Structure formats: C-alpha cells, structure tokens
Amino acid sequence: MVKINIRNLERNLLEASYMKDSRIEIKLSGDTRIGCKTNPLPLPSKEGTVNLNDIESLGTCFTYRIIEAGENLLVRYQEPSNVPFTVSKIVLKTFENQNFGWTVRKPTGQWSNAEFDDDY
C-alpha cells in the first residue's frame, strides 16, 4: 500500500480522474533499472491522506517486494508542472507491516533514500 499526504488542493480540478504524468517510482540502490512505478496518481477530492492499495493505482508496485530493501530503497516522485495539489509525504507499507517513508520537499525527479520507520 502507498499512502500519500495531499495539501494545498486547488478547488477547480480538471475533469480527469487522475493526474497525467504523475507517479511514484521505486528501485534498489545500485540498480540501473526502475524496480516499479505506480500508474498516474488519482486526483484527490479533498486534502489529507490518499491510499493507493489496488493494482489499478499501484501499477507494477502492486507486486514489487521491498521487505528486504532496508537502507537500499530509493524512491522518486514525478509530477507535471500543472499539478493542482502538493504532495508532502509518501509512505510505502509492506504486507509485512513495515513502513518506508519520505517527506517530499520539491519534486525534482531525483532519487531519494526512503527511511524505514514504523511511526510513519
């Protein structure tokens, strides 16, 4: 499951149900390939937490195994320039109830280390 914290939501959202070219990507440190990526993120109806927990929203991350990644987990948040909301935090929760999270400072397309933290 992926939890996304949404802030600064503009009220005049587009008619689409998702934000084109927005996604979360995950890979292991040292790997040249992207391990998995979500499908385009849904447009939220309100500020707060949005849960991505089905294959439709998680894309290839639905089956990606991060349980043994530890400190080797790299994440990247991509968004288009016209996104009508701010993503402030993203948490990856494994089926084994481990949490990896990171605070989104400014989406730059750069890979960041995810932090293992059960308190996310």
Secondary structure as UniProt FT lines:
FT   STRAND          2..7
FT   TURN            20..21
FT   STRAND          23..28
FT   TURN            29..30
FT   STRAND          36..37
FT   STRAND          48..52
FT   HELIX           55..58
FT   HELIX           59..62
FT   TURN            67..69
FT   HELIX           70..72
FT   STRAND          73..78
FT   TURN            81..82
FT   STRAND          86..93
FT   TURN            95..96
FT   STRAND          99..103
FT   STRAND          112..113
FT   STRAND          115..116
FT   TURN            118..119
//
